[in-house]
């Protein structure tokens, strides 16, 4: 009997060995498959964020066309050139210090510290290098927003100096407070893609510049009434808005940093709905006030909707996105009129589009954020409409005051120091000639500008047709 039991035990042991031995390759295959799926997911996320970073960088082309079209042709080349110069400089400064001041792990609730002269390390998740490029693109956008307050009257050297100061002292601090583990982020401030971090920060720098530079020559009369200084090319302005509109899908949807659950598509849908509602709202306001559909007003309305939904695109339902955009379209018109009555010369409406709409977009989640979406994103809580609580709105409110106040104060101090030491504004003669000539020695539209005595003489002596002189 004992011998029989022994034989049975040996048979069972042998069978177990065979079974477990045959399962080992299956376990190894399963592990390899899981690793492959994980690697594929990381690869797709990396590709998506890289595409999003390129889309956000493409917005610089939009800023060139928008600002050029909204101003006079004698400054066109200058506007295009200074954009390229300052984005390049911002890139170097962000690598040297900006990224570390936002995300450096040795910092505190006020400022990040570490990872200066950024050198990306290997990672099993989203590669640090692609995240760096994505964040750099955001910093460059905020800087380009600020240039709206400098347009047509600031020296090129001022753009260079302020790029250095803004990229170290202003933008990184606000970005750290909200996105880099700072105190506003710890309080649950909701700003998914940067209505405050990017847009309000840039707008407050533009406000400081506008105040210190003072209005353009001929903008206001002695009685305080304003003269319209129309931009020279509405097609450029419209194309600029289109480039920005396309780039915004990288801006908002790209901020999901992942493609796995398809949430980026929901964010993109909210972005488009808000923009469409805002454009229609701005057109309606223009029709009511001016009895016509003013193209610049409609374009500014479109941008205002995009700015407003930037903070809330991941926190609200589609109907709320439409409401947010609709309010932004009317708000940007009212804001621009209010600023003009106060003799604040804002050539491309940066203060209204990015400032007023940025504030509204940030506050909107305090009213309209869905608790389910806030839980999914992992920041803050539902808004008043769902919870009956004003707690999230309060966080959004003091976040706007703190971030906007800091950006304005530091920008004003930096520009005031530059004004005292180097001067901010070109001379009246240089401003009348145009910054293309005074700052760069050539014109963006050379064929439209006659500068030599020979050309003038040829024009005077050329034959005329129907009372008008023909081209020589």
C-alpha positions, 0 to 999 in steps of 0.5 A: 500500500505504501508503495502504491501511494509512493508511485501515485505521488511520483506520478502527480509530481511528474505531471505537475512538472510537465504542466508547469514546465509547459506554462513557463513559455506561455508566461514569458510570452504574456510578459513580452506581450504586455511589455510590447503593448506598454511600449506601443502606448508610450510610443503613441503618446510620444508621437501625439505630444510631439505633433501637438508641440509642432502645432503649438509652434506653428502658432508663431506663424499665426502671430506673425500674420495676425500682428502684421495684418492688424498693423501698418505695412511700414512695420511688417518686416519688423514684426515678422523678424522680431517674432523669429528672433524672440522665439529663438532666444526664448528657446535658449533661455527656457533650456538654460533656466526656464524649464527648471524654474517651472518643474525643477524638483528641488524647489518649493511652492513658489518656484521650481529649482534644478534641471537647469541646462536641461539634459533629458534622461531615459524614461519608461513613460513620456520622454522628458525631451518631448515634454520639454519641447511641448512646454517650450512651445507654450512659453513662446506663445505667452511671450508672443502674446505680450508683443501685442502691447509693444506693436509699432513703437518699441525698439528691437533691443527692448524685445530682446531684453524683455524676452530674457527677463520674461522667460526667467522672472515672469512666465516660469513663476506663474507656470510653476504655481499652477502646473509645476507643483506650486501653491495654486496647483496644490489648492486645486486651481483648474487651468487645463491648457493655460487661460491663466498660465499662458494667455493672462500672463502674456496679456498682463505683460502687454498691459504693462508695455502699453502703459509705459510706451503710451499710445501710437502717434495719431491714435488719440486727439486732444479731446480724448477721442480715438482715431482708427488706425486700421491694419493694412491686410485683413487677409493676413489677419484672417490667415493668422487666426486660421493658423492659431485656430489649427495650432489650438488643437495641439494647445488644448488636446495635446495637453492630455499628453496621452491618446489611449482613452481618446479623451483628447478628442473630447477636448478638441471637440469642446475647443471647436464648439467654443470657438464657433459660438464665440465667432457668432456671438461677436458678429451679433454684437458687431451687428447690433452696435455697428449695424455691420459684420465687422471682420476684425471683431469677428476674428477677435471673437473667434480667438476669444472663444479659443482663449476662454475654453483653454482653461476649461476644455477638459472640465466642462460638457459640450453645452457648457463649452458653447456657453463659455465661447458665446460669452467670450465673443461678446466680452471681447468686444465690450473690453476693447471698447472700454480700453479704448475709452481709457486711452490704452492703445492695444493694436491687436486687441491682445488685452481683450482677447487674451486678458479679458477672455483668459480671466473669463475662461479661468473663472468659468470652471468655478461655475460649470466644471463637471464633478466627473470630469474634474475627477478624471483630470484629477484637479479641483472639484465640480463647479457651483452649478453641479455642487452648489458650492462656491469653493472652486470659484473662489480658488479660480478667483484668487488664482487669477488675482495672484497670477495676473497681479504678479505677471503685471507687477514684474513685467512693469518693473522690468520694463520700467528699468529698461525704460530708465536705462535704455529707453523703450520707444523709437523716436517720433521720426522713426515711428513715422518712417516705420520700424522696418526702416529705422530698426532694420534698414529695409522695408517689408514691402520695398516695391511699395515704398519710393525712397530715392530721388531718381524714383521720385523724379521718374514719377514726376516726369512720367506720362499721365493717363486720365489725370493720373501718372503712370508707373515709370 
